[in-house]
Amino acid sequence: MKGQSFLIISIIFIIILALIKANVSFQEFQEDKSLGIEFENTKEEMVRSVEFSVYEKENISRNLESFAEFARDSFKRRALNLNSLILEAIVENDELNVSVKNLLGNEITFLNISFSYDNSFREFENIKDGEKVTTTFSFSNGNYTLKIFYKTPFSQESEEFLIETEVGKSKFIVFLDISLENEKAKLRDKIFKSYELPA
């Protein structure tokens, strides 16, 4: 009789432990799913901040960067890290104005930006988190390659973009390298978009 009672109590205890474990796993699944949805929404809103500003081109960069910083601060209050590298290029007249905003959460120790029109390049060092650097290249009509290479204390990355230029036509080009992470997961994506600006 005592053996049967012990066996029944053991089975009930195992069932309770299994239910607790299943509940914890379900909650973790829900958190991961929620993180993915928030990441997708943030990416879409960053792109929309550009699209809504195309007809007021003087505000495109400011609107995009303001939203990125606002989203970053909002996630930080919830112990989530939203980091990004924002490259913006404005093609206007015969100039390509390029800027890189560091929101990676650490310093960019070295950055090289090169443009294939005349194989010119610019180099920058020690770009602090939150800092932005800008440079200008000249061009004539054609298709050219813009390349960036950068190092942080934890990684090195390179990207290459085809830039179609036509004197007299204005464009805004944006590249976003975005990541969102917590202590369990990291989500990352890259977005490249080009927009014709009104005359």
C-alpha positions in Angstrom: 0.0 0.0 0.0 2.8 2.4 0.9 4.6 1.5 -2.4 1.5 2.3 -4.4 1.0 5.7 -2.7 4.7 6.5 -3.3 4.3 5.6 -7.0 1.1 7.7 -7.4 2.8 10.7 -5.7 5.9 10.3 -7.9 3.8 10.2 -11.1 1.8 13.3 -10.0 5.1 15.1 -9.2 6.6 14.2 -12.6 3.4 15.5 -14.4 3.6 18.8 -12.5 7.2 19.2 -13.4 6.5 18.4 -17.1 3.7 21.0 -17.2 5.9 23.7 -15.6 8.7 22.9 -18.2 6.1 23.1 -21.0 4.8 26.4 -19.8 8.3 27.9 -19.6 9.1 26.6 -23.1 5.9 28.1 -24.4 6.7 31.5 -22.8 10.2 31.5 -24.3 8.6 30.7 -27.7 6.2 33.5 -27.3 9.0 35.9 -26.4 11.1 34.9 -29.4 8.0 35.3 -31.7 7.3 38.7 -30.2 11.0 39.8 -30.7 10.7 38.8 -34.4 7.5 40.8 -34.9 9.0 43.9 -33.2 12.2 43.6 -35.3 10.1 43.4 -38.6 8.0 46.4 -37.5 11.1 48.4 -36.7 12.7 47.7 -40.1 9.4 48.7 -41.9 9.1 51.9 -39.9 12.7 52.9 -40.7 12.0 52.4 -44.4 8.7 54.3 -44.1 10.5 57.2 -42.4 12.5 57.6 -45.7 9.5 57.0 -48.0 7.4 59.6 -46.2 10.2 62.2 -46.5 11.0 61.8 -50.2 9.1 65.0 -51.1 10.9 67.0 -48.5 14.4 65.8 -49.2 16.1 68.2 -46.8 14.5 66.2 -43.9 15.1 62.6 -45.1 18.3 62.0 -43.2 17.0 63.7 -40.1 13.8 61.8 -40.0 15.5 58.4 -40.6 18.2 59.0 -37.9 15.7 60.4 -35.4 13.5 57.3 -35.7 16.5 55.0 -35.4 17.7 56.7 -32.3 14.1 56.8 -30.8 13.6 53.1 -31.5 17.0 52.3 -30.0 16.2 54.2 -26.8 12.8 52.5 -26.5 14.3 49.0 -26.8 17.1 49.9 -24.4 14.5 50.6 -21.7 13.4 47.0 -22.1 16.9 45.5 -22.0 17.0 45.0 -25.7 19.8 46.3 -28.0 18.8 47.8 -31.3 22.0 48.5 -33.2 22.5 49.8 -36.8 24.8 51.2 -39.3 23.1 53.8 -41.6 24.6 54.7 -44.9 22.9 57.5 -46.8 23.9 58.8 -50.3 22.5 61.7 -52.2 23.1 61.8 -55.9 22.6 65.4 -57.1 24.0 67.3 -60.0 27.5 65.7 -60.5 28.1 64.9 -56.8 27.6 61.9 -54.6 27.3 62.9 -51.0 27.8 60.0 -48.7 27.3 59.8 -44.9 27.7 56.9 -42.4 26.0 57.1 -39.0 27.4 54.7 -36.4 24.6 53.3 -34.1 26.4 50.0 -33.6 26.8 50.3 -29.9 30.6 50.5 -30.1 33.2 52.5 -31.9 34.1 52.1 -35.6 37.9 52.0 -35.4 38.4 52.2 -39.1 36.1 53.1 -42.1 37.0 53.2 -45.8 34.5 54.5 -48.4 35.5 54.1 -52.0 33.9 55.0 -55.3 34.7 53.4 -58.7 34.2 56.5 -60.9 37.8 57.6 -60.4 38.8 55.0 -57.8 38.9 57.6 -55.1 38.4 56.8 -51.4 38.1 58.4 -48.0 39.2 57.0 -44.7 38.0 57.7 -41.2 39.1 56.5 -37.8 37.6 56.2 -34.3 34.0 57.0 -35.1 32.2 56.9 -31.8 28.8 55.4 -31.3 26.2 58.0 -32.3 28.7 59.9 -34.5 28.2 60.6 -38.2 30.8 61.2 -40.9 30.3 62.6 -44.4 32.2 62.9 -47.7 31.7 63.8 -51.3 32.6 62.2 -54.6 32.3 63.6 -58.2 30.9 61.6 -61.1 29.6 61.8 -64.7 26.7 59.7 -66.1 27.1 55.9 -65.7 26.9 53.0 -63.3 29.5 52.9 -60.5 30.3 50.9 -57.4 30.3 52.4 -53.9 32.1 50.2 -51.3 32.5 50.5 -47.6 34.7 48.6 -45.3 34.7 49.1 -41.6 36.1 47.6 -38.4 34.9 47.6 -34.8 36.6 46.0 -31.8 34.4 42.9 -32.4 34.1 42.5 -36.2 34.9 43.8 -39.6 32.4 44.1 -42.5 32.3 45.2 -46.1 29.5 46.1 -48.4 29.3 47.0 -52.1 26.5 48.9 -53.9 25.7 49.6 -57.5 25.0 53.3 -57.9 23.3 54.4 -61.2 24.0 58.1 -61.8 22.6 60.6 -64.3 23.5 64.2 -64.2 20.4 66.3 -63.6 18.5 63.5 -61.7 18.5 63.3 -58.0 18.4 60.1 -55.9 18.5 59.2 -52.3 20.2 55.8 -51.5 20.0 54.2 -48.1 21.6 51.1 -46.7 20.7 49.8 -43.2 22.5 47.0 -41.3 20.1 46.4 -38.3 20.3 44.0 -35.4 18.1 43.5 -32.4 19.2 41.3 -29.6 18.5 40.2 -26.0 20.4 37.7 -23.8 18.9 34.7 -25.7 18.6 35.7 -29.4 20.0 38.1 -32.1 18.1 39.1 -35.2 19.9 40.9 -38.0 19.0 42.1 -41.5 20.3 44.4 -44.2 18.2 46.7 -46.4 19.3 48.6 -49.5 16.8 51.0 -51.2 17.1 53.7 -53.9 14.6 56.6 -54.3 14.3 59.1 -57.1 13.9 62.6 -55.6 11.5 65.2 -57.2 13.2 68.0 -59.1 
